[in-house]
Structure formats: structure tokens, C-alpha cells
Amino acid sequence: MADQAATLLEALPDLAGRSVLVVGCGDGRYPRLLRGKGAHRVVGVDADQTLIAAAQREEERDPVGISYEVHQLARLPVMGAFDIVLAFLDSPEPLGRVTASLVTGGLLVAVATNGIGLEEALRYNGFQDIVLRRHESGDVHSARKVG
């Protein structure tokens, strides 16, 4: 995780005062990392109830102000308005749902977990300033939402 975390942090701007949605948050390690880096509001979402339960237990044990919800990616609702969305994706198909909670001008950081290419889908969904950072556990794409 440490190497991937460094790659993710490299893709992110200063988080102070920012709101962050983490899609595919797993056991909560990335939401906690981002909260520790200054994000003022962090929400974690995952389809796995067991992982969300573990994340919630950690939040209860050591509260830092993160909320967690269980949602299937294919039915992900709009979660609010976020400055940054960090998403772990194994397909470009849910990109529209994942980014529906991102404000115009907001930053998407997407980890392609199985070697999928996201550039075409990002452009199709109205993203610009696409940057790709290669990592052995998944390529990290960052892109700015326009319009």
C-alpha cells in the first residue's frame, strides 16, 4: 500500500479544506490517510459490507470524522458535491456514476485496478488535463472535470 499511497498522494492537490469521496474505499485506509492530510470532509463508499463494517469499527475506535456507506457501483447515487473523487475502478463503465458527485472543476483520481485504460472514457465524460501515473498495482489517472 505504501508505494500506491505515495503515487496517489502525488496525484492529489493540497487537501486542506477539501471534500473527498473515496469510491471502493475498502477497509477505510485511504479515507483515513486523506483525512490525515487535511481533507475537511471525507466519505467512503464500498460494495463490500464486511469492509465497510471494519472501516466503521476503526472510525468508532479512533474517530476522525469520516462517514462510510455501502453502495453497489452500478447503482451509486449522487453522494453530494465533492472537490475530489478518488475511485478504484476495474471497468470504465461506472465512470459517469462515480463522477456525478464531483463538482465542475473538481479532480478525479482513478486507479485502474486491472490494467484497463481510462483515457478514452475520461475524455468522453468531459474530463481534461488527464495525467497517467504508472503503478504495478494499478495505473493512476487524474483528470479535471469541465462543464
N, C-alpha and C positions, 0 to 999 in steps of 0.2 A: 504494500500500500504506500509506503513512504515515497518511492520513486514516482508512482502515479499521482500522489498528492502534490508533489513538487511540480509536476507537469501541469496539473490543474491550477495550482496557485499562480503559476507563470501566465496562464491564460486569463486570469481574473484581474480586474482593476482593484484599486483600493476599495475594500468592502465597508469602510466606516459609514454608518448611516444608511446603508443599502438594504433592500429587501431581497431575499433569495428563496427560490423554490428549488428543492432538490427532488427530482423525479428518478425513482429507482434508488432510494436512499439506503436501502438495506437496513443494517442494524444501527444506523444513525451516526456512524463515524464521520462522514463528510459534513452533515449538518452541524455537528459539534465543532468540527475544525473551522468551518466558515463563521460560525457564531464567535468562536475564539479569535478570529481575525477581524472582528469588528462589525459584522453584519448585524443590523438592529432587529430585523425580523427574519426568522428562518422557519420554513415549513418543509417537512419531509414527507414524501409520498412513496409508497411501495405497494405492490400487489400481494406481497407475502405477509400474512397476518402474524406469523411467528417472528419475523424480523422486526416488524413494527412494534410488537409487544416487547421485544428485547430493547428497542430504542426507547420506548416509553418507560420501561423499568429504569434504564440508565438516567433518563430525564428526571424521574421521581427521586432516584438516589442522589443525583447531583444536578439540581435544577439550573438551567442556563437560559430558559425561555424559548425552547423550541417546541413546536406542535407537530404532531405526526398524524397522518391519515392513511387508511387503506383504500386504494383505488386500483382497478384494472386499467392498464394503459389505454386499451381500446375504448374505454368509457370515462376517461379522465375528464372531470368537469373543469370549468374555469375556476381556478383556485384563488382568484383575486388579481391584483395588479402588482407585478414584481419587476424590480430593476434588472434582476439576473435570474436566469433559469439554468441550472446545472442538471443535465439529463444523461442517464446511462441507457443507450438505445442499442437494440440488436437488429433494428429494421428502420428504414426511413419513414415507414407508413404512419406512425403516430406523431410525426413532427408537427402537424397542424394543431393537434390537441395539446401537445406539450407546450407549444409556444403561444397558445391562446391566452395564457396568463402573463405574458411578457409585454411590458409597456412599449410603445413606439420609441425607438432609440435604445431600447434595452439590449442586453447582451445575453446570447445563448452560448453556453459552453456544453457541447455534446460529446460524450465518449462513445465511440462506435465500438461496441464490445465484441463484435465478431468479424472485424475486418470490412464491414460494409462501408461504402463510400457515401458520404452525405452531401458532398458539394452541390450536385445537381438538385437534390431535394431542397437544400437551403436556398439556392437561387430561385427555384420555382416558388418557394414560400415567401419571397420578398426580402431575403437577407443579403447584406453587403458586408464588405470588409472581412471576408472569410479567410481565416488563418488555420492551417493544419499543423499540428504538432504530433509527430510520430511517437508512439509508446508501445512497448511489447504487450501490454495488457489491454490496448485499445487506442486507436487514434483519437486525439482530442481536437475537435473543431471548435473554433469560436467565431461568432458572426453577430453582426448588429442588425436588429430588426428595424426596417424602414417602412414608412407609410402605413 
